[in-house]
Amino acid sequence: MADLEAVLADVSYLMAMEKSKATPAARASKKIVLPEPSIRSVMQKYLEERHEITFDKIFNQRIGFLLFKDFCLNEINEAVPQVKFYEEIKEYEKLENEEDRLCRSRQIYDTYIMKELLSCSHPFSKQAVEHVQSHLSKKQVTSTLFQPYIEEICESLRGSIFQKFMESFTSLCRVLNSQLTMNDFSVHRIIGRGGFGEVYGCRKADTGKMYAMKCLDKKRIKMKQGETLALNERIMLSLVSTGDCPFIVCMTYAFHTPDKLCFILDLMNGGDLHYHLSQHGVFSEKEMRFYATEIILGLEHMHNRFVVYRDLKPANILLDEHGHVRISDLGLACDFSKKKPHASVGTHGYMAPEVLQKGTAYDSSADWFSLGCMLFKLLRGHSPFRQHKTKDKHEIDRMTLTMNVELPDVFSPELKSLLEGLLQRDVSKRLGCHGGRARSPGNRTLLLWLFQYPPPLIPPRGEVNAADAFDIGSFDEEDTKGIKLLDCDQELYKNFPLVISERWQQEVAETVYEAVNADTDKIEARKRAKNKQLGHEEDYALGRDCIVHGCMLKLGNPFLTQWQRRYFYLFPNRLEWRGEGESRQNLLTMEQIVSVEETQIKDKKCILLRIKGGKQFVLQCESDPEFVQWKKELTETFMEAQRLLRRAPKFLNKSRSAIVELSKPPLCHRNSNGL
C-alpha cells in the first residue's frame, strides 16, 4: 500500500510538471483577478505621493514596459518604431559573445539608423549617430554601444506619450500587495527535509508555474530556538533574489500560516551534486570546470550584495532539469556590509581556517576556501581534510588549520594552481582575496564563455530525481507536543510576508500576461457599456472638482451589521455615493461631519465618520493602500472644510439633515468650492 501511495505521489507531481509547460489556459487552476478600474483614482494618488508613478519606475519594470508597449501599439502609432528600436537594443545588450554583438549591431544600424538617415527621417541627434558609427568602424561593440539612443528614446517617450498612458493605466498594486496563503498553491510530493521542516514540489494556482515550497514548523523552530536563523534566511534570500542570477536558488514569495513559515523557491528537480557524486562517481577536470564556473558566478552575485554564504558543499548544489547548477539553502548566509561575522558555522571539512578560529572576523574570503574544498571533493570523492573517511570533527578542524594539502600528480598544472590558490590558509594570499575585500577569482567574460559548454550531466526526464517520500520520512509530532505558540511568538513573524516584485512580474509575463489582459479588457468593456447607460462611476467625476473616487464598503442596513459595496466620490464640500445599478446618489456634507477617525472591526481597519446627532458612518477599504489614501483625503478635506466654515457667514450653520438623497447629480453647474 505504501508503495502504491509513493507511485501515485510521483505521478501527480510529474503531471503537474508537464501541465506547467502547457499553454497559458492549461497552466492555471484559478485566475489572476486584476483590480477594478474603480480603484484607479485612489491608487494613482497613493503611488504619486510615494513617487512610484514615474516613467523610469514603470518603463524599467517587466510588466510596466509590456503595458506601455501594448498601449503604444494600440493607441500611439508614432511611438511604435522607438519602442521596437529600444527592444532590439535590449536584446543586443544581453549578448555575451563579441562576434554575435558585432553581427547584431550591424543589423540594428542598417534597420533603424541607416535606413532612416537615407530617407532623412532619423529623429535622433547627430552625436548619437556619430557615436555608433565611430565604434562600429573600429569594431568596438561593447554592451553600451547604443546607450545614447537608449537615453534619447526614453526622453522622447517620457513626455506626453507617457502622460496619455498614465490616463489609461490600471494599477496592479492590489495583486502585488495581496497576502498569499496555502490556497494559492497546489502542493504535491515531499522532495526534501531539513532541520526545521520539509520541502515540497508545488504549483502556483493562478499562473501554473512550478516552485519548491520550503515549510518551516514554527513549533520546531521555537523548540530549537531557531527564530533568528529562520528570519535571517528570509532576509538573505530577499537580498540575493533580485537581479539576474541563474546560479542561485532564489525566492519569489514568502508567507506564513499560524503554524508554518513558507518560502516559495525555484524548483530544482535534478538532484544535488552529493547524490550525483555517489551515483556517477568522481568528475573529470573538464566536468568540474563547468560546475566551478556556475558556482563562482553564483558566489559573485552574493558577494556583490555583501552576503557570505558559509555553507558551500556538494549537498547544497542543486541541478535543474537541463543540468545547470544553483547554490541552495541560505540558512547560514550572513550580511557583512556593516559588520563582519566571526561565528564558527558551516560544515566540518569545508570551513575556512578563519571561520574555525573563534573570534576572528571574516568576509566572503571564507567562501573561496570552501569552494576549493568542494572542487577537491568532486575530483577525489572526499574533502581534502577528511581523509580515510574520519568522522572526528576535531581532527578534521585540526587538519584544516595545520595541514598543507598535497595535490595528486594526475591534476593538471592549471588545476593545481587553482586549488593551491583557493586553499591558502593565509587570507591575503588566497585566490580571490587580493587587495582587501574578497573578489571573484575568475574573469567574468571567460566564465560566461565557459557557460556555453553543454552540462556534463543531464538528469533523466520523466523522473522525480528525489528520494522516495517514505525514505525522506517525516518529523515525529510528539517532539513538539508540549510547545505552545503564543502571541509574542507570532509577533516575531509579522513582517515575514514578501513578494519579490521583479520575479513576480517575470512569472506573470512568461505565463498568463496576455490571457489576463484579454479577459480584463472584455470585462471592463462590458461593465463600461452597462455603466454608461446609468451615467455613473468614473464618467461622473470627469470635468468636476472630484478629489478622489472609487469603491468602498459601507456598514449599512437598519442594524449596521451588513457591509454594502458602494461607489464613492469625494468633493471639497461633500461625500457622495451610490450602489451598483442605482441612478440616484446619496450625499453627506462636510458641515455635518464632526470627526474623521480610524477604528477596527473584526481586526479590519475602518474609517469612522462621526456625524452630528450622534450618528456614525463606517467605511472599509479592500486593500491597505486604498485605506491609507481614503483616510488621508477624507481627513484633509474635512479639516479644510472646517477651516472655511469657521470663516463663513453664520447663516451657513442652519441645521440640515445629515444625509440627502438626490435624484440628479448635485452642483453640476457650479464649482463645489462655493461653500
C-alpha positions as CSV (number, residue, x, y, z in Angstrom):
1,M,0.0,0.0,0.0
2,A,2.8,2.3,0.9
3,D,4.5,1.6,-2.5
4,L,1.2,2.5,-4.3
5,E,0.9,5.8,-2.4
6,A,4.5,6.7,-3.4
7,V,3.8,5.9,-7.1
8,L,0.7,8.0,-7.0
9,A,2.5,10.9,-5.4
10,D,5.2,10.7,-8.1
11,V,2.6,10.5,-10.9
12,S,0.8,13.6,-9.6
13,Y,4.0,15.5,-9.3
14,L,5.2,14.7,-12.8
15,M,1.7,15.5,-14.3
16,A,1.9,18.9,-12.6
17,M,5.4,19.4,-14.1
18,E,4.0,18.7,-17.6
19,K,1.0,20.9,-17.1
20,S,3.2,23.8,-16.1
21,K,4.8,23.7,-19.5
22,A,1.5,23.7,-21.4
23,T,-0.4,26.7,-22.9
24,P,-1.4,29.5,-20.6
25,A,-5.0,28.4,-20.5
26,A,-3.9,25.0,-19.2
27,R,-1.4,26.3,-16.7
28,A,-3.7,27.9,-14.2
29,S,-6.4,26.4,-12.0
30,K,-7.6,29.8,-10.9
31,K,-7.4,33.2,-12.5
32,I,-5.4,36.4,-11.6
33,V,-8.0,39.0,-10.8
34,L,-6.8,42.4,-11.8
35,P,-8.0,45.4,-9.8
36,E,-11.2,47.1,-11.0
37,P,-10.9,50.5,-12.7
38,S,-12.7,51.8,-9.6
39,I,-9.5,51.9,-7.6
40,R,-7.5,53.7,-10.3
41,S,-8.2,57.2,-8.9
42,V,-7.2,56.2,-5.3
43,M,-4.2,54.1,-6.2
44,Q,-2.8,56.7,-8.6
45,K,-2.8,59.3,-5.8
46,Y,-1.3,56.8,-3.4
47,L,1.5,56.0,-5.8
48,E,2.1,59.5,-6.9
49,E,2.7,60.7,-3.3
50,R,5.3,57.9,-2.9
51,H,7.0,58.8,-6.2
52,E,6.2,55.3,-7.6
53,I,4.4,56.6,-10.8
54,T,7.4,57.9,-12.8
55,F,8.4,57.0,-16.3
56,D,11.7,55.3,-15.1
57,K,9.9,53.2,-12.4
58,I,7.3,51.9,-14.8
59,F,9.3,51.7,-18.0
60,N,12.1,49.7,-16.3
61,Q,9.8,47.1,-14.8
62,R,8.8,44.0,-16.8
63,I,5.0,44.3,-16.7
64,G,5.2,48.1,-16.7
65,F,7.1,48.0,-20.0
66,L,4.8,45.4,-21.5
67,L,1.7,47.5,-20.6
68,F,3.4,50.6,-22.1
69,K,4.3,48.7,-25.2
70,D,0.7,47.4,-25.7
71,F,-0.6,51.0,-25.2
72,C,1.7,52.4,-27.9
73,L,0.9,49.5,-30.3
74,N,-2.8,50.2,-29.9
75,E,-3.0,54.0,-29.4
76,I,0.2,55.9,-30.3
77,N,1.4,54.9,-33.7
78,E,4.3,57.4,-33.8
79,A,5.9,55.7,-30.7
80,V,5.9,52.2,-32.1
81,P,9.2,52.4,-34.1
82,Q,11.0,53.8,-31.0
83,V,9.7,51.1,-28.7
84,K,10.8,48.4,-31.2
85,F,14.2,50.0,-31.6
86,Y,14.5,50.0,-27.8
87,E,13.6,46.3,-27.6
88,E,16.2,45.5,-30.3
89,I,18.9,47.3,-28.3
90,K,18.0,45.5,-25.1
91,E,18.3,42.1,-26.9
92,Y,21.7,43.2,-28.2
93,E,22.8,44.1,-24.7
94,K,22.1,40.6,-23.5
95,L,24.6,39.1,-25.9
96,E,27.9,38.0,-24.4
97,N,29.8,36.8,-27.4
98,E,31.7,39.7,-29.3
99,E,31.1,38.1,-32.7
100,D,27.4,37.9,-32.0
101,R,27.3,41.5,-30.9
102,L,29.1,42.7,-34.0
103,C,26.7,40.9,-36.3
104,R,23.6,42.1,-34.3
105,S,24.9,45.7,-34.0
106,R,25.3,46.0,-37.8
107,Q,21.8,44.6,-38.3
108,I,20.4,47.2,-35.9
109,Y,22.4,50.0,-37.5
110,D,21.2,49.1,-41.0
111,T,17.5,48.7,-40.0
112,Y,17.0,51.5,-37.5
113,I,19.7,54.1,-38.3
114,M,21.0,53.9,-41.9
115,K,17.5,53.3,-43.4
116,E,16.2,56.5,-41.7
117,L,19.3,58.5,-42.5
118,L,18.8,57.7,-46.2
119,S,15.2,58.8,-46.1
120,C,16.0,61.9,-44.0
121,S,13.6,60.8,-41.2
122,H,16.1,59.9,-38.5
123,P,14.7,61.6,-35.3
124,F,17.8,61.2,-33.2
125,S,20.8,63.5,-32.6
126,K,23.9,63.8,-34.7
127,Q,26.0,62.9,-31.6
128,A,24.2,59.5,-31.2
129,V,24.8,58.6,-34.9
130,E,28.5,59.6,-34.8
131,H,29.0,57.6,-31.5
132,V,27.7,54.4,-33.0
133,Q,29.4,54.9,-36.4
134,S,32.8,55.6,-34.9
135,H,32.6,52.5,-32.6
136,L,31.4,50.2,-35.4
137,S,34.1,51.3,-37.7
138,K,36.7,50.2,-35.1
139,K,34.7,47.0,-34.3
140,Q,34.3,48.2,-30.6
141,V,30.9,46.6,-29.9
142,T,30.5,46.9,-26.1
143,S,27.2,46.3,-24.4
144,T,26.8,50.1,-24.1
145,L,27.3,50.8,-27.8
146,F,23.7,52.1,-28.3
147,Q,23.4,53.9,-24.9
148,P,23.0,57.4,-26.4
149,Y,20.0,56.0,-28.3
150,I,18.5,54.5,-25.2
151,E,18.7,57.9,-23.4
152,E,17.1,59.7,-26.4
153,I,14.3,57.1,-26.8
154,C,13.4,57.4,-23.1
155,E,13.5,61.2,-23.2
156,S,11.1,61.2,-26.2
157,L,8.7,58.7,-24.6
158,R,8.6,60.2,-21.1
159,G,6.6,63.3,-22.0
160,S,3.1,63.5,-23.5
161,I,3.1,59.8,-24.6
162,F,3.7,58.6,-21.0
163,Q,1.1,61.0,-19.7
164,K,-1.5,59.6,-22.1
165,F,-0.5,56.1,-21.0
166,M,-1.0,57.0,-17.3
167,E,-4.5,58.3,-18.0
168,S,-5.5,54.8,-19.2
169,F,-3.2,52.8,-16.8
170,T,-4.9,50.3,-14.5
171,S,-2.7,49.7,-11.4
172,L,-1.7,46.1,-10.5
173,C,-0.9,47.1,-6.9
174,R,-3.7,45.2,-5.3
175,V,-2.4,42.0,-6.7
176,L,1.1,42.8,-5.6
177,N,0.0,43.7,-2.1
178,S,-2.3,40.8,-1.6
179,Q,-1.2,38.3,1.1
180,L,-0.5,34.8,-0.2
181,T,-1.9,31.7,1.6
182,M,-1.7,27.9,1.1
183,N,-4.8,28.2,-1.1
184,D,-2.7,29.9,-3.7
185,F,-0.7,26.8,-4.3
186,S,-1.3,23.2,-5.2
187,V,1.1,21.2,-3.0
188,H,2.5,17.9,-4.3
189,R,5.0,15.3,-3.0
190,I,7.7,15.9,-0.5
191,I,11.2,16.3,-2.1
192,G,13.4,17.0,0.9
193,R,13.7,17.6,4.6
194,G,15.8,19.8,6.8
195,G,16.3,20.7,10.5
196,F,13.1,22.7,10.8
197,G,10.7,21.4,8.2
198,E,10.1,19.9,4.8
199,V,10.4,20.9,1.1
200,Y,7.5,20.1,-1.3
201,G,7.0,20.5,-5.0
202,C,4.1,22.9,-5.6
203,R,2.3,24.7,-8.5
204,K,1.1,28.3,-8.2
205,A,-2.6,28.2,-8.9
206,D,-3.1,31.4,-10.9
207,T,-0.1,31.0,-13.3
208,G,0.6,27.3,-13.2
209,K,4.3,27.8,-12.5
210,M,6.1,25.1,-10.6
211,Y,8.1,26.0,-7.4
212,A,9.6,24.4,-4.4
213,M,7.8,25.2,-1.1
214,K,10.1,25.2,1.9
215,C,7.9,24.9,5.0
216,L,9.4,25.5,8.5
217,D,7.5,24.4,11.5
218,K,7.1,27.3,14.0
219,K,6.9,24.9,17.0
220,R,10.1,23.1,15.9
221,I,11.8,26.5,15.4
222,K,10.8,27.5,18.9
223,M,11.9,24.2,20.4
224,K,15.3,24.6,18.9
225,Q,15.5,28.4,19.5
226,G,16.0,28.9,15.7
227,E,13.9,32.1,15.3
228,T,17.0,34.2,14.4
229,L,18.1,31.6,11.8
230,A,14.7,31.4,10.1
231,L,14.3,35.2,9.9
232,N,17.9,35.5,8.7
233,E,17.2,33.1,5.8
234,R,14.3,35.3,4.7
235,I,16.5,38.4,4.8
236,M,19.3,36.8,2.9
237,L,17.0,35.4,0.2
238,S,15.5,38.8,-0.3
239,L,19.0,40.3,-0.8
240,V,20.1,37.8,-3.4
241,S,16.8,37.2,-5.3
242,T,16.9,40.5,-7.2
243,G,18.9,40.9,-10.4
244,D,19.6,38.3,-13.0
245,C,21.4,35.3,-11.5
246,P,20.6,31.9,-12.8
247,F,23.0,30.2,-10.4
248,I,21.3,30.7,-7.0
249,V,18.0,29.1,-5.9
250,C,16.1,32.4,-5.4
251,M,12.9,33.2,-3.6
252,T,9.8,34.7,-5.2
253,Y,7.4,34.8,-2.3
254,A,7.4,34.3,1.5
255,F,4.3,34.0,3.7
256,H,3.3,32.3,6.9
257,T,0.3,30.4,8.4
258,P,-0.5,30.0,12.1
259,D,2.0,27.1,12.3
260,K,4.3,27.3,9.3
261,L,6.8,29.7,7.7
262,C,6.8,29.2,3.9
263,F,9.4,30.1,1.3
264,I,8.5,29.8,-2.4
265,L,11.7,29.0,-4.2
266,D,13.0,28.0,-7.6
267,L,12.3,24.3,-8.2
268,M,15.4,22.3,-8.9
269,N,14.3,18.8,-9.9
270,G,17.7,17.3,-11.0
271,G,19.0,16.2,-7.6
272,D,22.1,17.6,-5.8
273,L,25.8,17.1,-6.6
274,H,26.3,14.9,-3.5
275,Y,23.7,12.5,-4.8
276,H,25.2,12.5,-8.3
277,L,28.7,12.1,-6.9
278,S,27.6,8.9,-5.3
279,Q,25.8,7.7,-8.4
280,H,28.2,9.0,-11.1
281,G,31.5,8.7,-9.3
282,V,34.1,11.4,-9.3
283,F,34.1,14.1,-12.0
284,S,36.8,14.8,-14.6
285,E,38.6,18.2,-14.7
286,K,36.5,19.3,-17.6
287,E,33.3,18.4,-15.9
288,M,34.4,20.1,-12.6
289,R,35.4,23.2,-14.6
290,F,31.8,23.5,-15.8
291,Y,30.3,23.3,-12.3
292,A,33.0,25.6,-10.9
293,T,32.1,28.3,-13.5
294,E,28.5,28.4,-12.5
295,I,29.1,28.2,-8.7
296,I,31.7,31.1,-9.0
297,L,29.0,33.2,-10.8
298,G,26.5,32.4,-8.0
299,L,29.1,33.3,-5.3
300,E,30.0,36.5,-7.2
301,H,26.3,37.5,-7.2
302,M,26.1,37.0,-3.4
303,H,29.4,38.8,-2.7
304,N,28.4,41.8,-4.8
305,R,25.4,42.2,-2.3
306,F,27.8,41.7,0.7
307,V,26.5,38.3,1.5
308,V,28.9,35.5,2.6
309,Y,27.4,32.0,2.0
310,R,29.3,30.0,4.6
311,D,27.9,26.5,3.7
312,L,29.3,25.6,0.3
313,K,29.3,21.8,-0.2
314,P,28.1,19.3,-2.9
315,A,24.8,18.6,-1.0
316,N,23.8,22.3,-1.3
317,I,24.5,22.5,-5.1
318,L,21.3,21.5,-6.9
319,L,20.8,20.7,-10.6
320,D,17.9,21.8,-12.8
321,E,16.3,19.6,-15.5
322,H,18.9,20.8,-18.0
323,G,21.9,20.0,-15.8
324,H,22.8,23.6,-14.8
325,V,23.5,24.1,-11.1
326,R,22.4,26.6,-8.4
327,I,23.5,27.3,-4.9
328,S,20.7,26.5,-2.4
329,D,19.9,26.9,1.3
330,L,20.9,30.3,2.6
331,G,20.1,29.4,6.2
332,L,23.8,30.1,7.3
333,A,24.4,33.1,5.0
334,C,25.3,36.4,6.5
335,D,25.3,40.1,5.6
336,F,28.8,41.6,6.1
337,S,28.0,45.1,4.7
338,K,28.1,46.8,8.1
339,K,29.8,44.3,10.4
340,K,32.0,41.3,9.6
341,P,30.8,38.0,11.1
342,H,33.0,35.9,13.5
343,A,30.8,32.9,14.3
344,S,32.2,29.4,13.6
345,V,29.4,28.0,11.4
346,G,29.3,25.7,8.4
347,T,30.1,22.0,7.7
348,H,33.4,20.5,9.0
349,G,35.8,19.8,6.2
350,Y,34.6,22.8,4.2
351,M,35.1,25.6,6.8
352,A,37.9,28.1,6.2
353,P,40.6,28.4,8.9
354,E,39.5,32.0,9.8
355,V,35.9,30.6,10.4
356,L,37.3,27.9,12.7
357,Q,39.4,30.4,14.7
358,K,36.8,31.7,17.2
359,G,36.6,35.5,17.5
360,T,38.3,36.1,14.1
361,A,36.3,38.3,11.8
362,Y,36.0,37.3,8.1
363,D,34.1,38.2,4.9
364,S,33.5,36.4,1.6
365,S,37.0,35.1,1.7
366,A,35.6,32.1,3.6
367,D,33.6,31.0,0.6
368,W,36.6,30.8,-1.7
369,F,38.3,28.4,0.7
370,S,35.1,26.3,0.9
371,L,35.0,26.3,-3.0
372,G,38.5,24.8,-3.1
373,C,37.4,22.0,-0.6
374,M,34.3,21.3,-2.7
375,L,36.1,21.2,-6.0
376,F,38.6,18.8,-4.5
377,K,35.7,16.5,-3.4
378,L,34.2,16.5,-6.8
379,L,37.5,15.3,-8.2
380,R,38.6,12.9,-5.5
381,G,35.4,11.9,-3.7
382,H,36.3,13.3,-0.3
383,S,37.2,16.7,1.4
384,P,41.0,17.4,1.4
385,F,40.8,17.5,5.2
386,R,38.7,14.4,5.6
387,Q,40.9,11.6,4.5
388,H,40.3,7.9,5.4
389,K,36.6,8.8,6.0
390,T,37.3,10.1,9.5
391,K,34.2,11.5,11.3
392,D,36.1,13.1,14.1
393,K,35.2,16.8,13.8
394,H,38.0,17.9,16.0
395,E,40.5,16.0,13.9
396,I,39.1,17.5,10.6
397,D,39.3,21.0,12.1
398,R,42.9,20.4,13.3
399,M,43.9,19.3,9.8
400,T,42.2,22.3,8.2
401,L,44.2,24.6,10.5
402,T,47.6,23.0,10.1
403,M,47.8,20.6,7.2
404,N,49.2,21.5,3.8
405,V,47.1,19.8,1.1
406,E,49.1,17.5,-1.2
407,L,47.6,17.5,-4.7
408,P,47.8,14.3,-6.8
409,D,50.2,14.3,-9.8
410,V,47.3,13.4,-12.1
411,F,46.0,17.0,-11.6
412,S,47.0,19.4,-14.5
413,P,49.2,22.3,-13.6
414,E,46.3,24.8,-14.1
415,L,44.1,22.8,-11.7
416,K,46.9,22.6,-9.1
417,S,47.4,26.3,-9.4
418,L,43.6,26.9,-8.9
419,L,43.3,24.7,-5.9
420,E,46.5,25.8,-4.2
421,G,45.3,29.4,-4.6
422,L,41.8,28.7,-3.1
423,L,43.1,26.5,-0.2
424,Q,45.6,29.1,1.1
425,R,45.2,29.4,4.8
426,D,46.6,33.0,4.7
427,V,43.6,35.1,3.5
428,S,45.9,37.8,2.0
429,K,47.4,35.1,-0.3
430,R,44.2,33.3,-1.1
431,L,42.9,33.4,-4.7
432,G,40.0,35.8,-4.9
433,C,41.1,37.8,-1.8
434,H,43.9,40.0,-3.1
435,G,43.6,43.8,-2.5
436,G,41.3,43.9,0.5
437,R,37.7,42.6,0.2
438,A,37.4,39.2,-1.5
439,R,36.8,39.2,-5.2
440,S,35.8,36.6,-7.8
441,P,38.9,34.6,-8.8
442,G,37.7,34.3,-12.4
443,N,37.4,36.6,-15.4
444,R,33.7,37.2,-16.0
445,T,33.9,37.2,-19.7
446,L,35.8,33.9,-19.7
447,L,33.3,32.4,-17.2
448,L,30.4,33.4,-19.5
449,W,32.2,31.8,-22.4
450,L,32.6,28.6,-20.5
451,F,28.9,28.7,-19.7
452,Q,28.3,27.9,-23.4
453,Y,29.6,24.3,-22.9
454,P,26.9,21.6,-22.6
455,P,26.3,20.4,-19.0
456,P,28.3,17.3,-18.2
457,L,25.3,15.5,-16.6
458,I,21.6,15.9,-17.7
459,P,19.1,14.4,-15.2
460,P,16.8,11.8,-16.7
461,R,13.5,13.2,-18.0
462,G,10.2,11.9,-16.6
463,E,11.7,11.0,-13.2
464,V,11.4,12.8,-9.9
465,N,15.1,12.6,-9.1
466,A,14.5,12.7,-5.4
467,A,14.4,10.0,-2.7
468,D,11.1,8.1,-2.1
469,A,8.7,10.0,0.1
470,F,8.9,7.3,2.7
471,D,12.7,7.3,2.6
472,I,12.7,11.1,3.2
473,G,10.5,10.5,6.2
474,S,8.7,13.0,8.4
475,F,9.1,14.6,11.8
476,D,7.7,13.0,14.9
477,E,4.9,15.3,16.1
478,E,5.4,14.0,19.7
479,D,8.7,16.1,19.7
480,T,6.7,19.4,19.6
481,K,3.6,18.2,21.5
482,G,4.3,20.4,24.6
483,I,5.3,23.5,22.6
484,K,2.7,26.3,22.6
485,L,2.8,29.2,20.2
486,L,2.0,32.5,22.0
487,D,1.0,35.9,20.6
488,C,4.6,37.1,21.2
489,D,5.9,34.2,19.0
490,Q,3.5,35.2,16.2
491,E,4.6,38.8,16.6
492,L,8.1,37.8,15.5
493,Y,6.8,37.0,12.1
494,K,4.6,39.9,11.4
495,N,6.9,41.3,8.7
496,F,7.7,37.9,7.2
497,P,5.4,38.0,4.1
498,L,7.1,39.2,1.0
499,V,6.7,39.4,-2.8
500,I,9.8,39.9,-4.9
501,S,8.1,42.2,-7.5
502,E,10.8,41.7,-10.2
503,R,10.3,37.9,-10.0
504,W,6.5,38.0,-9.8
505,Q,6.4,40.2,-12.9
506,Q,8.7,37.8,-14.7
507,E,6.4,34.9,-13.7
508,V,3.3,36.6,-15.0
509,A,4.9,37.8,-18.2
510,E,6.1,34.3,-19.0
511,T,2.8,32.6,-18.3
512,V,-0.6,34.3,-18.3
513,Y,0.0,38.0,-19.1
514,E,-1.7,38.1,-22.4
515,A,-4.6,35.9,-21.3
516,V,-5.2,38.0,-18.2
517,N,-5.2,41.3,-20.1
518,A,-7.5,40.0,-22.8
519,D,-10.0,38.8,-20.2
520,T,-9.8,42.0,-18.2
521,D,-10.4,44.1,-21.4
522,K,-13.6,42.2,-22.1
523,I,-14.9,42.5,-18.6
524,E,-14.1,46.3,-18.5
525,A,-15.8,46.8,-21.9
526,R,-19.0,45.1,-20.8
527,K,-19.0,46.9,-17.4
528,R,-18.4,50.3,-19.1
529,A,-21.2,49.8,-21.6
530,K,-23.6,49.0,-18.7
531,N,-22.5,51.9,-16.5
532,K,-22.6,54.4,-19.4
533,Q,-26.3,53.8,-19.7
534,L,-26.7,54.7,-16.0
535,G,-24.2,57.5,-16.3
536,H,-22.1,56.8,-13.2
537,E,-18.7,55.6,-11.8
538,E,-15.7,57.2,-13.5
539,D,-17.6,59.3,-16.0
540,Y,-19.5,61.1,-13.3
541,A,-16.2,62.5,-11.9
542,L,-14.9,63.8,-15.2
543,G,-14.9,67.6,-15.6
544,R,-15.8,68.2,-11.9
545,D,-13.6,69.0,-8.9
546,C,-13.7,65.5,-7.6
547,I,-10.7,64.9,-5.3
548,V,-10.8,61.1,-5.4
549,H,-13.3,58.4,-6.2
550,G,-13.7,54.6,-6.0
551,C,-15.4,51.7,-4.4
552,M,-15.6,51.1,-0.6
553,L,-17.7,49.0,1.7
554,K,-20.2,50.9,3.9
555,L,-21.7,49.4,7.1
556,G,-25.4,49.5,6.3
557,N,-28.9,48.2,6.9
558,P,-31.0,49.4,10.0
559,F,-28.9,47.5,12.5
560,L,-25.5,48.4,10.9
561,T,-24.5,44.8,10.6
562,Q,-24.0,44.3,6.8
563,W,-21.3,45.6,4.5
564,Q,-22.6,47.2,1.4
565,R,-20.4,47.9,-1.7
566,R,-20.9,51.4,-2.9
567,Y,-19.1,53.8,-5.3
568,F,-17.9,57.0,-3.5
569,Y,-16.9,60.4,-4.8
570,L,-15.1,62.9,-2.5
571,F,-15.6,66.6,-3.3
572,P,-14.3,69.6,-1.4
573,N,-17.7,70.1,0.4
574,R,-19.3,66.7,0.3
575,L,-19.1,62.9,0.1
576,E,-21.4,61.2,-2.5
577,W,-22.1,57.6,-3.1
578,R,-24.4,55.2,-4.8
579,G,-24.9,51.5,-5.2
580,E,-24.4,49.5,-8.4
581,G,-27.3,49.9,-10.8
582,E,-28.7,52.9,-8.9
583,S,-29.4,56.1,-10.7
584,R,-29.6,58.3,-7.6
585,Q,-26.8,59.2,-5.3
586,N,-26.6,59.9,-1.6
587,L,-24.9,62.9,-0.1
588,L,-23.1,63.7,3.2
589,T,-21.9,67.3,3.6
590,M,-18.6,68.2,5.3
591,E,-20.7,70.6,7.5
592,Q,-22.5,67.6,9.1
593,I,-19.3,65.6,9.9
594,V,-17.9,66.0,13.5
595,S,-14.7,64.0,13.1
596,V,-12.8,61.5,10.9
597,E,-11.3,58.7,12.8
598,E,-9.7,55.3,12.4
599,T,-11.3,52.2,14.1
600,Q,-11.2,48.4,13.8
601,I,-14.0,46.0,13.2
602,K,-13.0,42.3,13.4
603,D,-9.3,43.1,13.0
604,K,-10.0,45.1,9.9
605,K,-9.1,48.8,9.7
606,C,-12.1,51.1,9.1
607,I,-12.7,54.8,8.6
608,L,-15.3,56.2,11.2
609,L,-17.1,59.4,10.3
610,R,-18.9,60.8,13.4
611,I,-22.0,62.8,12.3
612,K,-23.9,65.5,14.2
613,G,-26.8,64.0,16.2
614,G,-24.7,61.1,17.4
615,K,-24.8,59.0,14.2
616,Q,-21.8,57.1,12.8
617,F,-20.8,56.3,9.3
618,V,-18.3,53.4,8.9
619,L,-16.3,52.7,5.7
620,Q,-14.0,49.8,4.9
621,C,-11.5,49.5,2.0
622,E,-10.4,46.4,0.2
623,S,-6.7,46.9,0.5
624,D,-4.2,48.8,2.8
625,P,-3.1,51.4,0.2
626,E,-6.7,52.3,-0.5
627,F,-7.4,52.6,3.2
628,V,-4.4,54.9,3.7
629,Q,-5.3,57.1,0.8
630,W,-9.0,57.4,1.6
631,K,-8.4,58.2,5.2
632,K,-5.8,60.9,4.3
633,E,-8.0,62.5,1.7
634,L,-11.1,62.5,3.9
635,T,-9.2,63.9,6.9
636,E,-7.6,66.7,4.8
637,T,-10.9,67.6,3.1
638,F,-12.8,67.6,6.4
639,M,-10.1,69.9,8.0
640,E,-10.1,72.3,5.1
641,A,-13.9,72.4,5.0
642,Q,-14.0,73.2,8.8
643,R,-11.5,76.0,8.3
644,L,-13.6,77.5,5.6
645,L,-16.9,77.1,7.6
646,R,-15.4,78.9,10.5
647,R,-14.8,81.9,8.3
648,A,-18.2,81.7,6.5
649,P,-21.3,83.7,7.4
650,K,-23.5,82.4,10.3
651,F,-26.4,81.5,8.1
652,L,-24.5,78.6,6.8
653,N,-24.8,77.0,10.2
654,K,-28.5,76.3,9.9
655,S,-29.3,72.7,10.6
656,R,-29.7,70.3,7.7
657,S,-30.4,66.6,7.5
658,A,-27.2,64.6,7.7
659,I,-27.8,62.5,4.6
660,V,-29.6,63.7,1.5
661,E,-30.8,61.6,-1.4
662,L,-30.6,63.3,-4.8
663,S,-32.4,62.2,-7.9
664,K,-30.0,64.2,-10.1
665,P,-26.3,64.9,-9.8
666,P,-25.8,67.9,-7.4
667,L,-23.9,71.0,-8.1
668,C,-23.4,70.1,-11.7
669,H,-23.4,73.8,-13.0
670,R,-21.2,75.4,-10.4
671,N,-17.9,75.0,-8.6
672,S,-18.4,73.0,-5.4
673,N,-15.7,75.1,-3.7
674,G,-18.5,77.5,-3.1
675,L,-19.3,76.5,0.5
